[in-house]
Amino acid sequence: MLTLTYEYKLIPDEQQIELIEHTLNLCRSVWNYALRERKDWLASRKSPVNACSLLTEYIIPADTPYPNYHNQAKALTEAKKTNEILKSVNAQVLQQVLRTLDRAFADMQSQGLGFPRFKNRYRMRSYVYPQMLKDCFKGNLIKLPQLGWVKLRKSREIPEGFEIKQARIVRKASGYFLMLSMQLDVNIPDVPFHGHPLGIDLGLDKFLATSDGEFVKRPRFLNQLHRKLKLLQRRLKNKQKGSNNRHKLNQKIARLHQQISETRKDWHFKLAHHLCDQAQSIFIEEIDFRSWGRGMLSKHCLDAGFGQFVTILKWVGWKRDVFVAEVDKNYTSQICPNCGLHTGKKTLDVREHHCPECGYKTHRDVAAAQVIRNRGIENTVGHIGSENACGDGLTGVVIPSQESVKQEILNVSLRIPRYTV
């Protein structure tokens, strides 16, 4: 099953904008009420049986079941019979809010994430229509539940054969956007290892260095607009909470953050396509970039957006039939890519790799990228050598060994200059 998500800019009229804002406010109220109900139930079970607080205590009967998704959805259905405000919004939209809250609690327990938070007017920014009509598009119009026909900027056509499953309306600083999720019942095999391999070493001195000797300078997206952002946030401190002036200034800050984010994402896509133009197989380090965002250089690491770039590179590589894989990151700067000798740990001020055994000299980051490429080839060739797709034992069939395949790839594809002392 292939799933795609397309984003379109919505152009609603004033009446549709009021309905969208009303739906967001009601979704926020349902979220906060359901979260408060869960927190009260959990807090009532924390007090000892023989000791209660002298100030406040949660009075919830002992036989009251835990308010999970099914219990809260049932209570929401009963409340809609008497509450006119709940009737004004699509029932499935409110049910999806409860389902999202239930998934947040499940992730908190399984993945160790933080406790779900109450949402103010700025934190609830989207809601979902889980079902869509088959013929919902007509030119540059789309038919949404309750909203009717809404005008949009149709930047690209829906791919042939795909079926629209759900739609999400997102409110951003620059307007309202529509996220369409489409599915096609087809199985697409993974991209195999082929063609010219390329290793990539990520860093802060340069955004990346390739095994072919190319360096990409790290653009500073936040630093370019940091002064303007700092002035706006300084003015925000003196605004009264809840005032219209504070709300307008928040919108300006949000538009500036969106400009930084979209500029960074556009640059990541262009760089990913540039790398896919140069090679048919790309290898990168397997790094947990969350640890990079907690160190002394966290501001620069978060501004570079390494995690987002790796995700985009994998998507662009799959789309363009380029093999992208991750390899072990350990000791990539301490091994010679030419002879494989362990040359020892280098300090950050040492920017050149010089092997005392074979005399190979190159830039430190380029040597690390070449080690990453060699590791990727070894891992991939080992996987290929363990498979036998053509009839072992048949007359006239000669299956090459793993070492011969590896040596042939290294001789034909790699572009490392060989030096001898």
N, C-alpha and C positions, 0 to 999 in steps of 0.2 A: 504494500500500500504506500503510495507516494503522496505526501502532504506538502502543499505550498501555501504561503501566506503573502498576499499582495496588499499593499497599502495605497489608499487613494485619499485625496483631499476632498472633504465634503464642503458644499456651499449651501447650507440650509438657510431658509428664510427666518424671520423673527419669531414666528409662531413655532417653528420646529426647534429653534434654539431654546425657547422657553420650555418646551417639552423635554428636551435633552437635559437641561439643567434641573428640571423638576425630578426626572428619573434619577440623576446622580445624587441629588439630595436625599431622596427616599432610599436609595441603595445604601447611602451612608448611615441613615437612621437604622435600617434593618441590621447592618453590620454591627454598629455600636450596641444595639439592644441585644443581639445574639451573643456578642462577646461579653457583655456585662452579665448575662444570664449564666454563661459558662464559668466566668470568674467567681461569681457568687456561689455557685454550686461547689467549686473546688475549695473556696475559702471556708465554707461551712463544714468541710470534712477535715480541716486541719486542726480544729480546736480539740483539746483532750476531753474525754468524757466527764471527768470529775473536776474540771477547771474551765470556767468561761470568763470572758473579758468583762470587767466591771463597767466599761464605757459603752462598747457596741458589740453586737454579736449577730451573726447571720442566722435567721430563724427559717430553716428549710426542713420540711419533714424528712425523716430518715428513709422513707420508702419512695421518695421522689427519684425517678431515674435520671441518669446523666443526660443532659440536653445535647445529644448528638445531632447529626444532620437530619435523620429521619424524624426524630421527635420535634425538632424545631420547624421542619418543613410542614409537618402535620399541624403544628400550632399556628403557623403562618396561614395555612388554608382556612382554619377556623376563624382567624382574626379578620381575614378579607371579607367574611360574610357580614360583619358589623362595622368595619372601618372603611369609610368612603375614600380616604386618601390612599389606602393600599389597593383599592380597586382601580385607581387611575393609572396603574403601571402594570405592564405585562407580567403575568405570574411567573413565567419561566425566568425572567430577568432576576427577580427577587430570589428565586430558588438557586440560581447560579451564585448569588452572593453568599448564601448559606453553604453551598458546596465549596466555594473558595475558602471560607473560614474553616470548614472541617479539614480541608487539605492543609491549611496553615498549621493547625494543631497536630496533624499527623507528621508533617515535616519537622515540627519542633521536637517531637519525641523520637523520631527515627534518625534525623540528621543533626540533631543538637542545635537547631536554629533558635533564635530569640522568641520571646512570647509575642503573640499578635498584638498589635497596637490599635488603640482607638483612632478613628480617622476624623480629621477636621475638613473644612471645605476645600482644602488644597490637596488632600491625600487621596480622596476618592475621585479618580480621573477617568474611569472607564467602566463599561458594563457590556454584557454579552447577550446576543440573541442566539440561543443554541440551535435553532432551526430556521431554515430559510426556504422560500418558495423556489421551485425549479426555474420559472421564467421571471426572475426578479429584475433583470437588466433590460432596459429599453433605451438605446442610444447612450447618452450621458446621464441617465436617470437610473436610480435603483429604488426598489420598493422595500421598505423596512416596516416591521410591525409597529403600529400606532403612528409612526411618523409619515407613512404614505410614501409618495414618490419624492425622493430627495435628489437634488442636483449634485453631481460630483465632477471632479477633474479626472477624466478617464485617461490616465497617462499611458496605459497599456491594456491590450485586450486579454480577456480570459482565455487561457490555453484550451485548445480543442480537446474534448473528452473529459475535462475536469468537472466535478460537481461541487457546487458551493455548499458547504456544510454549516458554517456558522459565521456570524459577523460580530465584530467588536467595535464599538464607537469609543474613540479615545479623544479626550480633551487635552490639547497641548497649548503652549503659550502662543503659538501662531495660528490657532484655530482648531477645528474639529477634523478628525481623520477616521477613516473606515479601514479596518483590518479584516480582509476576507480570507477565510481558511477553506482551501479546496483540496479535494482528494481524487485520486485516480487509482483504480484497482489494477496495478501493474507491479511486477517485481523487477527491480533494476539491480544487476550484479555490481559488486564493488569494483572500483577501478584497479586493475592489476599493475604491478611494477613493470615499467617499460621505459625505453628512451633514455635521454640524458639525465642523470641524477644531479641534484643540487642540494647542498647542505646550507642551513641558515643558522647563524648565531645571533641571538638578540642581546641587546645591551643598552646602556645609557650614554656611553661615549658616542657611539653611532647607534641608530635605531636597529640596524641589522648589518651583518656582513655575510656575504655569500662565499661558497667554496670556489667560485670563479674569480674572486678578487674584487667584487663590486661592494661599495659602501653606500649606505643610505643614511643621510643625515636625519637626526631626530628633530622633527618640528615641535615647537613649543606652543601648543594651541592655547593653553590657559594663560601663559605669560603675555601673549599678545594683547589680551583683553583684561588682564588682571587689574590694571590700574582703574579702568572704568568700573569693573565689578566691585572693587574695593570702595570706591566713592559711593556707589549706590547702596551697598550694604551698610556703610557708615551713616547714610541718611535714614536708613530703615530703623536704626536703633532709636531715633527720636520721634518716630511716628507712634501715635496711640493705637493700641491693639483694637482691631475691629473697625477702624475708621476707613473711609473710602480712599483717603490719600495713601494709607498703608497698603490697601489692596492694589491700587494702581502701581505703586512702587514695586510690589511683589511681582506683578505682571512684567514689568521692565526687567527685573532680575531674571525671571524665568525665561524670557525671550533671549537674554544674553547667554544663559546657560545652554539653551537649545541651539543657539548659533555655534557655540564651541563644540557641542556634542556632534552636530551634523557635519561640521567641517572635519572633525577627526574621523568620523565614520566614512565620509567620502574619500578621504586620503587613504584610509585602510583598504578600501575596495580598489582604488587605482593601483596601489602598490601590489595587491594580491594578483591583479591581472598582469601587471608588469613581470612578476616572478613566474607566472604560468606561461608567459610568452617565451621564457628562456629555457625551460626544462619541462620534461614530461613526468619526472618523479622528484618530489621535494621532501626533505627530512628536516625536522625541527626538534628542539629539546623538549622533553616532557617535564614541565616546570609548573609548580603550584604558585601562580602569580599572586595569590592572596597574601602569601608571606612577604612578597616584595612590597605590598601596599602597607605594611606595618613597620617598616624599618625607617632609618634616618632619611632615606631618599624616597619616602612614600609619595610625596607630592609629585615628584618627577615621574615615578613609575605609573601612578594613576593618570597623569596627564598624557603619557605615551599610549596607554590603553593596550598593553601587550595581550591580555586575555581576549579582548574583542578582536584584535588582529588575527590571532590564531584561529578563532572560530570562523572568521570571514574567509581566511585562507583555505580552510578545509571545505567550506561551502563552494567557493569559486573553483577549487581544484576538482571537486566532484562534478560540478556543472560543466567544466571544460575538459573532462577526461584526463585529469592530471592526478597521479598517485601522490597522496600526502600522508605521511606517517610520523609518529613521534618515537624518539629513541632515548636511551638513558643519558642523563645530563652529567653524570659524575665524571670528573677528571678529564673533561674535554680540553681544558687549557694546559694539561700537564703531560699530554701524549703527543709524540711526533707523528703527524699524518703520513710521513714518507716511509719511516722504518718501523713505527710502532713502539719506539723506546719511551719509557716513562722518564721525562726530563725534570721532574720535580715541580714544586709549587712556585708560581710566579706572583710577585706583588703587583698591585694595580699600576704602579709607575712603569713597569716593564711592558712595553707595547710591541716588542718584537720577539718572535720565536726563532731560536737558534739551536738546532740539535747538535750536541757534541759528538754524536756517533756518526751521522751521515752528512752533517754540514748543511742541512736544509734550512733556509732562511725565508721567512715571510712575516707578514703582520700577525700579531697574536690572535686577533679575532678571525682572520682568514684561516689560520691553522685550526682553530676550534671548529669552524664550519666544515673544514675538510675532514676532521675526525668524526663529526656528526654524520657526514655523508658516508664515510667508510663504515660506520656502525650500522647505518640504515641498510646499506647494501648487504653486509654480512647477515643481518637478521632476515632480510627479505629473501636472499638467495638460499638461506637455510630452510626457509619455509617452502620455497619452490622446489628444492631438491628432495623434500620429503613426500611430495605428491607425484603420482604416476597416472597420468590421464590417457596415455596411449598404450596399451597392451604389453605388459611386461612378458618377455619370453617369446614373442612372436618372431618369425623369421624375417631378418632384414632390419629389425628395430634395434638401434644402439642408443642406450640411455646414458647421457654424459653424467659424470660424477659431479658432486657439489663443488669440489675444488676447481674443476675445469670450467664450470659455468661462471664461478666467481672470478677466476683469472681472466676469462674472456671479456666479462663486463668491465673489469678494471682496465684492461688494455684498450678497449674500444671506446668506452664512454668517458672515463675520467680524464680530466685535463690538468693533472698535477705534474708540474715539471720535476724531473728526477735529477738529483744532484749527487755526486760522489765526491768524497774527499780526495 
